Every structure is written in C-alpha cells, then in structure tokens.
Amino acid sequence: MAVAALRVETTPSNPLDMIEQIVAANDWPFERRGEAEMAVEVPGRWCDYSLYFSWREDLGAMHFTCAFDMRIPDGKKGSIHELLVLINEKMWLGHFGLWVEEGVPMFRHATFLRGTGGAELDALESVVDIALAECERFYPAFQYAVWGGKPAQDALTAAMVETVGEA
C-alpha cells in the first residue's frame, strides 16, 4: 500500500556538496565519483577508515558507510556475526555490518532528507563524528575476536573497559 503525498515537496539539494566541505575542512583525501558518490579516507587511532557516501535523489536519501581497514578471515565470520549483534544492541544511530564479499566490518547509516528542506551541515558533521567515534570505540572488540580468538561477549567486554589515567 502506497502512502499518498499530502503536499508537493521540493527535492532536497545534494548533501554530498556539504560533505565535501566537511572533508576539505579536515584535509581528508577524497574522490568525488560524480554527483551521487564520494569516497573519503580518514586516519583513525586504530586504523584508517574508508568513508563512502551515496546520494539517491529519487529517494531523497543519503547512505553512508565507514569501513575498517581490517579483513575478517572466513573461519571467524560466525563469531563476528555474533559480535555484530552484541554491538548493535548498544547503538543509538546506525549499525555495524559485515561487507561479506570483502570481509570488512563497517558502520552504516542512511539519512532520509525528503521533506526536511535538505541537509544541514551540523547534522551531517554529527553523523560523521558519531560514525568515527563508534568505529574507534568498537575496533578493539573486532581485534580481540579475530586476532585474540576471544568469544564475542568477552571481546566486547574487554573493548568496553574504560581506562583511567596514563601508564
């Protein structure tokens, strides 16, 4: 069943133009792949992250991913799927998934902009900030599960320990 439109809406402007401003302000290398796609490389504490933005004008939605520079071996994918469930229970915005063909964990989020008057710079900055913060927060859990051989719950618990002070 389709929902009837109650009023005529204008198409939101392309949010990738604003993302490009954010990326340039941070001096992150990027490649604009036409009007609908952008790839960005961001250095992190644990690894470099590959950000990918895709704009669907027909939907009025922007899809965003932040992929880790990490490959999950085939033999570890079962435990990583369990870890993804545990991590996603703690998420407020977006979710983590596994790009199966490449074996790469990633943060994913879609923003629906139709009817909102378009994207706002502050909101887009927040989405990028949150994605990078969550990737940094949970990266150790993936490392513990993949390379440390820890069960998903133990990997998550170990990664969530807050350190106090400096050694």
C-alpha positions as CSV (number, residue, x, y, z in Angstrom):
1,M,0.0,0.0,0.0
2,A,1.4,3.4,-1.0
3,V,1.2,6.4,1.2
4,A,-0.5,9.4,-0.5
5,A,1.5,12.6,-0.7
6,L,-0.2,15.4,1.1
7,R,1.7,18.3,-0.5
8,V,4.2,18.9,-3.3
9,E,7.7,18.8,-2.0
10,T,10.9,20.2,-3.5
11,T,13.8,17.9,-4.0
12,P,16.5,18.4,-1.4
13,S,19.8,19.7,-2.5
14,N,22.7,17.3,-2.8
15,P,24.1,16.6,0.7
16,L,27.4,15.4,-0.8
17,D,28.2,19.1,-1.6
18,M,28.2,19.7,2.2
19,I,30.1,16.5,2.9
20,E,32.7,17.8,0.5
21,Q,33.0,20.9,2.6
22,I,33.4,18.9,5.8
23,V,36.1,16.7,4.2
24,A,38.0,19.6,2.8
25,A,38.0,21.4,6.2
26,N,39.6,18.3,7.8
27,D,42.1,17.8,5.0
28,W,41.0,14.3,4.4
29,P,41.8,12.8,0.9
30,F,38.7,12.2,-1.1
31,E,37.4,11.3,-4.5
32,R,34.1,12.6,-5.8
33,R,32.7,10.0,-8.1
34,G,30.1,12.1,-9.8
35,E,27.1,13.8,-8.3
36,A,25.9,10.7,-6.4
37,E,29.1,9.2,-4.8
38,M,32.1,10.2,-2.7
39,A,34.9,8.2,-1.2
40,V,37.0,9.5,1.7
41,E,40.0,8.2,3.6
42,V,40.2,9.2,7.3
43,P,43.1,8.3,9.7
44,G,42.0,6.9,13.0
45,R,43.6,5.8,16.2
46,W,43.5,2.1,15.4
47,C,43.4,2.1,11.6
48,D,42.5,4.2,8.6
49,Y,38.8,4.3,7.8
50,S,37.2,4.3,4.3
51,L,34.1,6.5,4.3
52,Y,31.7,6.2,1.4
53,F,28.7,8.4,0.7
54,S,25.9,7.7,-1.8
55,W,23.1,10.1,-2.6
56,R,19.8,8.8,-4.1
57,E,17.9,11.9,-5.3
58,D,14.9,9.8,-6.3
59,L,14.6,8.6,-2.6
60,G,15.8,11.8,-1.1
61,A,18.2,9.7,1.0
62,M,21.9,9.6,1.7
63,H,23.6,6.3,2.6
64,F,26.9,6.4,4.4
65,T,29.4,3.7,5.4
66,C,32.6,3.8,7.4
67,A,34.7,0.7,6.7
68,F,37.6,-0.6,8.8
69,D,41.0,-1.4,7.3
70,M,40.6,-5.0,8.5
71,R,39.7,-8.2,6.8
72,I,37.8,-10.9,8.7
73,P,39.0,-14.4,7.8
74,D,36.3,-16.9,6.7
75,G,36.8,-19.0,9.8
76,K,36.0,-16.0,12.1
77,K,32.8,-14.7,10.3
78,G,30.5,-16.7,12.6
79,S,31.9,-15.1,15.8
80,I,32.0,-11.7,14.1
81,H,28.2,-12.0,13.3
82,E,27.6,-12.7,17.0
83,L,29.8,-9.7,17.9
84,L,27.8,-7.5,15.5
85,V,24.5,-8.4,17.2
86,L,26.0,-7.5,20.6
87,I,27.5,-4.2,19.4
88,N,24.3,-3.2,17.6
89,E,22.3,-3.6,20.8
90,K,24.4,-0.7,22.1
91,M,23.9,1.6,19.1
92,W,21.6,4.6,19.0
93,L,22.3,5.7,15.5
94,G,23.4,3.5,12.6
95,H,24.6,-0.1,12.9
96,F,27.5,-2.3,12.2
97,G,27.5,-4.9,9.5
98,L,29.9,-7.0,7.5
99,W,30.6,-6.4,3.8
100,V,30.6,-10.1,3.1
101,E,32.3,-10.1,-0.3
102,E,35.3,-8.2,1.1
103,G,35.1,-9.5,4.7
104,V,35.3,-5.9,6.0
105,P,33.4,-4.7,9.1
106,M,31.7,-1.3,8.7
107,F,29.4,1.2,10.3
108,R,26.3,2.0,8.2
109,H,23.7,4.7,8.3
110,A,21.1,6.2,6.0
111,T,19.6,9.6,6.3
112,F,16.2,10.4,4.8
113,L,16.1,14.0,3.7
114,R,12.9,14.3,1.7
115,G,10.5,16.7,3.3
116,T,13.1,18.2,5.6
117,G,14.2,21.1,3.5
118,G,17.5,19.5,2.8
119,A,20.6,18.5,4.7
120,E,22.1,20.7,7.4
121,L,25.8,21.0,7.8
122,D,25.7,20.4,11.6
123,A,23.6,17.2,11.2
124,L,26.0,15.8,8.6
125,E,29.0,16.6,10.7
126,S,27.4,14.8,13.6
127,V,26.8,11.7,11.6
128,V,30.4,11.6,10.5
129,D,31.6,12.3,14.1
130,I,29.4,9.6,15.6
131,A,30.4,7.0,13.0
132,L,34.1,7.6,13.6
133,A,33.7,7.6,17.3
134,E,31.8,4.3,17.2
135,C,34.3,2.8,14.9
136,E,37.1,3.8,17.3
137,R,35.1,2.5,20.3
138,F,34.4,-0.9,18.8
139,Y,37.5,-1.6,16.8
140,P,39.3,-3.3,19.7
141,A,36.4,-5.7,20.1
142,F,36.8,-6.9,16.4
143,Q,40.6,-7.2,17.1
144,Y,40.0,-9.3,20.2
145,A,37.6,-11.6,18.4
146,V,39.6,-12.0,15.2
147,W,43.2,-12.0,16.3
148,G,42.8,-12.7,20.0
149,G,40.4,-15.6,19.5
150,K,38.1,-14.3,22.2
151,P,34.3,-15.2,22.2
152,A,32.1,-12.3,21.1
153,Q,30.9,-11.4,24.6
154,D,34.4,-11.4,26.0
155,A,35.8,-9.4,23.1
156,L,33.0,-6.8,23.6
157,T,33.6,-6.7,27.4
158,A,37.3,-6.2,27.0
159,A,36.9,-3.5,24.5
160,M,34.4,-1.6,26.7
161,V,36.7,-1.3,29.6
162,E,37.4,2.4,30.2
163,T,41.0,3.2,31.2
164,V,41.7,5.9,33.8
165,G,44.9,7.9,33.6
166,E,48.0,7.1,31.7
167,A,50.6,4.4,32.1
